[in-house]
Amino acid sequence: MKNMKKKVVKVDEDKCIGCNTCPLVDPDTFEMNNDTYKAIVKPTAPPATDKTEMAMTSCPVGAISITEEDV
């Protein structure tokens, strides 16, 4: 049986500058943390989509990563 993989989205809050680009590009996945003014992945975020990848490539500081992990 082939291993199942899922795409996991992460935001490095140390790199994030709070520019708000990712929630504008993919509001289903990202939101701004009201305490730190940095982006976070929503707890209810769906699997990564094309919009998520666009948000990752739009991040001016490279704070977003999408990796595949075994389910």
N, C-alpha and C positions, 0 to 999 in steps of 0.2 A: 504494500500500500504506500502510495506517495505521501510524503509529509505535507501537511497543510501549512500555509504561511499566511500571516496577516501583516498588513502595513501598519506600523506604529509611528505616530506623529509625536514629535517632542519639540519643545521650545527651550532653548538654553537661556534662562532668565538672566544669567550673568552677561551674556552678549546683547540681549534685547535692549533696544533704546526707546521702546514705547512709541514707535512712529505710527501705529494703528493701521499699517498697510494690510497685514494678514487678516484681521477681522473684516476689513472692507472687501477683500478679495474672496474670502471663504468664511462667511459668518456662521455657517453650520459647524465649523471645526474650531474656530478661534474666538476668543473674547479677551477683553482687557481686564486685568486684575485691578480692582479699585483701590487696593492697599498699596501695591507696588508700582502701578501705572506701567506694567509690563504685560506682554501677551502671554496667554496660557491656552492650553488645549482644553476645550470644554469636556467635562466628565461624560457628557452624552454624545460626544463627537462620533459621527459615522466613520466607516473605513475611509482611508484617503481616496480622494477623487482627483480629477484633472484640476479642479479649482484649488485643491490643497497643494498640488505640485506647483501651480502658478504662484500661490502665496509663498511657497518656499523659495522659488527663484526670484521673487520680487523683494524678498527681505534684504534691505541694504547692508546688513551686517552678518548675514548667514547664520542667524540664530535658530532657524527651523531645520529639523532633519526628519527624514522619512526612512525607516529601516524595515526590513522584513524579518519577522520573528516566527518561530515555530508555534503553532497553536497547541 
